[in-house]
């Protein structure tokens, strides 16, 4: 069986296999990207490149149904959600097409001494290697490729092995949009070939979205070769409930925050920390809603993913946690569930559970809730629910995370930076910060 294959998670059937690239094909891809960086990137303006990126966004919208169906085949996402992902990807390309010139404009510096002027000019960084995950096959590419192609960086895109059809379809979009050979190149590379690419001096930097293990492996090779890296890794985001004027509405939001993408989102709420006076009613309503959602849940991305989650849940229960479950696992279909009585001596306390399982904790005070929220190796996103505006500001300021959402969930936007701290990685994507990660901020000082 090829490394790159579409395996329908609902049935386990291998739909189609794609040949893994040979070393010669990888070399040709890199040579093409490097050449495009020396020619196309230096002979086009930001406006011209942004126009191509805009067309990429338009093609995502025009082909949303086609791309959405591919995502369903590859990782089991509901079709409506898959189409929504593609359309959101289109919006990302449009955002950077609209704003690239402004975001990359020269920045004059007011001189403290001397004559003449000084300016910071945004220049391309070079060839970028993007290593993408399976859970959002179109969106992850968009937030990496959109801004960087506007800059003039060229891209080698290594997608997850279970998303080769999305990879091919997105490559076709870039080709049809008018990008020249080498500007964006999809590669079906092995991990060994990726390591070789990172070591190659023609590759300037790397962006990876994936697991902690993958991030550590890539960062290690990149560090030895003095390459910049942006990492978006795992998360175990806290959902802190301190007060509410409508518990039913809060529970509805909590369920949505946990079960989006069948719980397979890095920034999904995974640990629900509830003030003591609301704990019992919240657990009762939340558990009932989570278990009821089992009837509409889609499979996890693969049977292997379900097996890994099962091992984590079984271990948590063996170590003292209490599980309320909607049933038994069947292949890649995993029953929704809620874990309580999870204490620091339980392995699950510090783990990311990537699937439709939530953990709920009781907090006796605001300070205890914050301590629970921050007692994690991760620091990606977080959620705070309270009717006290001053408390919201206070708590949000003290959470150790890259993102905090107050009294709302699923509020991501193309203009909002995305990224974390601690073992959730470093660097930012999207918004004004996302376009600045792989820019040569060149100082030009002219003396008259």
N, C-alpha and C positions, 0 to 999 in steps of 0.2 A: 504494500500500500504506500502511496506517495505521502510525503510529509504534509503537503497541501491538498486538502480534500474537503468537500462540502458533505457533511454528515448530518442528515435531518435529525435533530434531537428528539422530535416527537416519535419517530419510528426506529431510529438507530441505523437507517439505511444510508449507505454511501451513495450520494447523488452523482458526484462527479469528482474526478481526481485531476490535479494539475501538476505538471512536471516541476520538480525542484530545479532551480537554476544551476547550471554548471559553473565552475570557476571562471571559465572563459566568458560566459554570459554576464557574470558579476563584474568582471574587469571591463567589459564593453559598456555596461551601464554606468560604471563610475567614470570611465573616460569620457562618455557622452555628457554626463552632468558637469564634469570639470570643464570641458570645452565650452558648454553653454554658459557657464559662469564667466568665462573669459571673453565671450563674444556677445551673446544676447543680453546678458545682465548689464554689460557696459555700453551697449549701443541703444538702449531703450530708456525711456523716462518712467518715473513712477506712474504717471498718468496712463502711459501705454500699457504697462504691466497690469495696472488696476483694471483697465478695460477688459483684459483677458480674464482676470479673476471674476469680474462681474458676469462674464459669459458663463463661467463655470457654475456660478450660482443659479443663473437662469436655466441651465441644462439640468441641474439638480431638481429644480421645480418641475420642469417639463417631463422628466423621467422618474418622478417620485414614486409612482406606482410600480414601475419596473425595479427600481432600486430597493423599494420596500419589500417586494416579494423575495428578492435575493436575501435580504437580511433575515426574513422569516425562515427561509431554508437553512441558513447557516447557523443561527443561534436561537431560533424559537420565539422571537419577539412577536407579540400580536401585530397583525398587519397595520392596524390604525396607528399604533405607536411607532412602527417602523417607518411609515410614510411621514409621520410627524417629525421623526429624527432627520429624515432627508430634507424636509422643508426647513427645519431649523438650521441645518447645514447650509442650505441655500442662503439663509439670512446672514450667516456668518461671512460668507464670501461677499455678500452685498455690503455688509457693514465696512469691511476693509476696503472694498472698492470705493465706497463713498468717502472714507476718512483717511486713506493712506497718505495722500499728498499733505494733508494738514499734520498728521502724526509724524511724518518723516521730514518735515520742513526744516530748513537750516535754523539753528538756534544761536542768535548773536550773544556774545558775552560782553558785558560792560567792563572795560579795562580799568584797572586801578592805577596803572602807571604806563607811560609810554604813548607812542603815537600809532596810528593805524587802526586795525580792527582784529577781532577774533570771532570765529564762528565754529560751532560744532555741526558737522555734516554727517548725516546718516547714510552709511555706505553698506553694501552687502557684506555678509560675513564669509560666504563661500558655499561649498557643498554641504548640505545638511542631511544627516541620516535620521529618518523618522521610523520609530519602532512602535507599532500600534497594537491595541488589544482587540478582543473580539466583541466586547459588550456593546459598543456603539460604533459599528463599522464605518459609517459615513461621517458622523459628528466628530470623532476623534481626528480624522484626516483633515476635516475642514478647519478646525481650530489651529492646527499646525501648519497646513499648507497655505491657507488664505493669506495671512499676514506676511509670511516669509517669501512668497512669490512676488508680492507687491514690492518688498524690499529689493528683490533681485537675487536672493539666494536661490540656488537650485537644489532639487530634492531627490533623494533616493528613499523610496517608501517601502518598508518591509512590514507587511500586515501580519496579523495572527494567522497561523496555519489553517484555521478553520474558516477563514474569510477570503479564500482566493477568488471567489466569483465577484464579491464586492470590489476586491482589488482591481480585477480586470475591467469591471464596469466603470470605476472611477478613473482609471487610466484612459479609457476611451473618451470620457468626458473632457479630460484635459487636452487630449489630442484634438477632439472635435471643436474645442473652444479656440484653438489656434496656437497653443503653446508649441514652441519649436522642440525638436528632439533634444533630450537631455535636460530640459527645464524641470520636468516631473517624470520620474522613471520608477515604475513599480518593479520590485524584485522579489522573487520567491526564494529567499535566501535561507540557509541553515544557520544555526547559532554560531557554528564555527566560521562561516563566511561573514557573519556580522562582526565577530571579533576581529577578523582580518581587515574588514572595512574601517572599523574604528581606529585601528593601528595605522592605516594608510594616511600619509601626510596630505593627500588631496581632500580628505574629509575634514571639514573645519569644526563641526560640532554635532551633537547628538541630542535628540529628544525622544524620551521613552515614556509611554503610559502603560502601566502593567503592575506586576506583583513586586513585592519587596525584594524577592530573590532575584528577579530579572533586573531590577534597578540596581541592586548591589553589584551584580556581575558586570553590567554595562559601565557603571561608574568606576569600577576597579580598572577596567581596561582603558577607559577614557582618561582616568587620572594618571596612569603610567605614561600616557601619551600626551598629556597636557591639553586635553580637549575639553571645552565647555560642554556641560550637560544640563538639560532640564528634565526633571523627573516628576511625574505625577503617579503616585503609587497607591497603596491601599488606604482605607479609612475605616474608622469605627465611630462615626459621628454621634455625638450626644444630642438628644432631644430633651431639653430641660423644661419641665412644666412646673411653674411656681404659683400661678393663679390663672383663672379663666372665668369669663362671663358666660361661656357656653361650652360645657364639657363635651357634649355630643359633637359639636363642630370641631373642637380640638382633637377628639379621638379620630374623626374622619380624616383630618389633616395628618395625624400621626400614622394612620394606616397607609395613606398615600405616600408618605415619606419613606415608609419601610418597604412597601411592595412594588414600587416603581421598577420596571424592568425585571420583575420577579425577584426583587431584592438584590439584583446584580449590578448595582451602581456604586462606585467608590464613595460618592458623597451622599449616599442614602442614610437616613437616620437608622441607627442600629442599636443604640443604647438609650433607653427611655428612662430618664431620671425624674422622678415625680415627688413633689413635696408631700410630706406625710399625710396631711389632711385630705389630699386628693388621691392618695395612692390606691386605696381599696376600690372606690368607684371607677377610677381610671382603668385599673387592671381588669375589672369585671367587663366593662364596656369594650375596652381595647381587645381583650382576648376573644370575646364573642365576635367582634368584627373581623379580626385577623383569621379566625377559623372559618367564618362564613365565606371569606374571600377565596377559599380553596377551590370552590366550584368554578371559578373563572380564571384561575391561575394557569399560566403556560409552563411548559417544561423549562428546566434549567438548560444552560447552553450545551450540556453533554451529560451522558450517564456518569462519566468520570467526575464531573463537577458535583453531581448529586451524591456520589459515593464519598467524596471528600467531606461534604457538608454533613453527611450522615455520621461519619466518624467523629467529627467535632461535637455534634449534638449528643451522640451516645456517650462520649467521654465526659461531657458536661454533666449529664445525668448521673453517671457513675461517681462523679466527684461531688454530688450533693445537690445539684440543681433540680428544680421542679419543671417538668415540661407539660404544657397543654398543647396537644397536637391534633390536627385535622385528620390524621390517618397514617397510612404506611407509604413509604417510598415505592414507586414503580418505575424502573428505568430512570429516565431523566426527570420524571415528574416527582417533585418533592412537596410533601404536605406543608401547609403553613403551620406556624407554631409560635408559642411564646414561652420563654424561659424566665423563671423567677428564682430567687434564692441562689443567685450566682455571686459568690464571694471572691475576694482577691486570691485565695488559695486554689481557686478553680482555673484551669487553663483557659477556659472560654472567656473569662473576665478580661483578658488582655488580647483576645483574638478578634479578627474580623470574620464574621459569619456572612459568607457571600451567597445569599439566598433568602427565602421567605421566612426567616426565623428572627424574632425580636427578643431582646433582653430588657427586662424592666427592673429598676432599682428604686428603693425608697430613700428619700433624703429628709433629714429632720430640720434642715434650715437652708437658707440661701448659700451659706459658706460650705455646708456639707455637699450640696448639689454641685457647686463649683469644684470641690475637691474630687468628687466622683467623675465629673466631666473631664477633668484634666489628668486623671489617673489612667493614662493610656499611652502606648507608644506612638499612637497616630495623632495627627493634627490637621486634618483636611477641612471638613466643614462642621457646622454645628447649628443648632436651632434653639431659640429661647422663646418661651410662651409665658407672658405675664400681662396683667392689666395695668401694671405700674410702669409708666414710661421711664421714670428715673431708675427704677430697678433694672429695666431692660438695658439701659445705657451702661449701668454699672456692671452688670453681669457680662454683657457682650465684650466690654473692655478687658475683662479678666479671663476670658476663655482662651486657651492656648490652641489656636487654629488659624488657618488661612482665611476662613470665611465664616461669617455669622449671619444667620437669617432670623429676624425677629418677627414673631407672630405670623409666619407664613412658610410655606414649603413649595418646592418646585418653582422657585422664582428666579431661576437662572436666566441670564440675558446675554446677548452677544456683546453688549457693552460692559459687562461685569467681569472683572478678572477672576480666574479660576486657578487655585493651587493651594498647597499646604505647607506645613512645617513638620519637624520631627521625622518619623519614619514614613510620613506621607509624601516626602520628597521636597523639592525646592524648585523655584522658578514659577512663572505665571504664564497662563495662556488666556486668550480672549481680552477684549477691552483694550484700553490704551496701554496697559502694561504688557500684554501679550506680544505686541508688535516690536517691543524693545529688547527682547531677550537675545536675538541673534542679529544685532546691528553693530557694525563697526562705527562707534561714535567718534569720528575723526575730528581732531582739533586742527583748524587752519588759522594760523596767526600771521597776519600781514603787517609789516612794519613800514611806515612811510616817513 
